[in-house]
């Protein structure tokens, strides 16, 4: 795993610990089911749009919160990075899929996070997210339980544009 991915995981761990990151994390807009943030860390700026699922299945499965992100990290020349956490450690080598209508996108996982496999697919997924009303993230827990999180795309385009412009 690259140093950038490790740093990414660490930074998003900070985001989930708001008590420690409050002074460095700032909401820059709420747009229906999406919100945009700026995180300042060691003089570097990270901007991202995030959402929580409107439906999580199966309901009986206990897990931490799920989040879908699109991130911009100018100091690392990273734009349009789509990532997700389903609230558990993903099963190693099991597929993680983003699905909207007939379109499917493959993600790779490491620990509790998954990213789009191919940069070209990342751009296509963002176009899909702008047009879609809903996006499903399908993953598998370490024990093999399949989960499906449904994200509303209402407000995505405005949240995405706000995050992109803030780190542009």
Secondary structure, DSSP 8 states (H G I E B T S, - for coil): --HHHHHHHHHHHHHH-HHHHTTTEEEEEEETTEEEEEEEETTEEEEEEEE--SEEESTTS-----EEEEEEEGGGTEEEEEEEE-SS-B-TT--EEEEETTEEEEEEEETTEEEES-HHHHHHHHHHHHH-SEEEEEEEBTT--EEEEEEE-TTHHHHHHHHHHHT-
